[in-house]
Amino acid sequence: MASAVLENSAAVAAVAAPAPVPDSAKFRIEDLSVFYSESQALTDVTVDLPARQITALIGPSGCGKSTFLRCLNRMNDVLDHVRIEGRVAMDGLDIYDPKVDVGELRRRVGMVFQQPNPFPMSIFDNVAYGPRLHGVGRGGRLAEVVERALTEAALWDEVKDELRRSAFSLSGGQQQRLCIARAIAIDPEVILMDEPCSALDPNATYRIEELMQALRERYTVIMVTHNMYQAARVSQNTGFFLRGELVEFGTTEKVFRSPSDSRTDDYIRGRFG
């Protein structure tokens, strides 16, 4: 399958949205290393992640890409025996500075997980949960926030007459879009996605990929995926991780059509992984 990605790179490039003129980096990562007890998960990662583009992170299982993603909103903080070295700056601010409000950071940098994880409450209350925590009260203002988030997540037309239904009554693809709406509802600047389509069927995957293209008009989207076709279709930039090292980072067209590192080429051609 991977070799077909490379062979059809011209078609892929036509499908993927072209990279716009790069803005200043949303994230600037310098010499980032992560250790779980004595095991090193990331080694000296240095990279700039552009704003309002989709960046895909690819590589075999256990290569460090999800660890890297979780560093961007300090989700690794909740794990025991984690040590993080280096610098992760968002808009010039070191997010690991002790003075940083981690709750506010996670409002600005939302997260969508591999498995849809709606809360055991209604569709409306799932989306309203975050705004309520951040002080948006009852009434018209909250209803507007919920409608906007569901509309941006391409779900409003499907659920607008059934907002009091349980979120568990939705299909898997709808649940994932609901989780995206829940992230959007608190006005983030960045949306992190950790294999958001791995549990979905092809039709639901197509809807999520369409949604990603719309989201990058307002948000910076950084996603982990094992599906190289998906990375090629939807992203403007791709990073290839291997054994905790960021081997290569560049425009998606460049990484897939003419990678600079032979290890990237071997992975894309399916020689390992």
Beta strands, then each sheet from edge to edge (+ up, - down):
strand 1: 25-36
strand 2: 39-50
strand 3: 54-58
strand 4: 82-90
strand 5: 93-94
strand 6: 109-112
strand 7: 190-194
strand 8: 220-224
strand 9: 237-242
strand 10: 245-251
sheet 1: 2+ 1- 4+ 5-
sheet 2: 6+ 7+ 8+ 3+ 9+ 10-
end
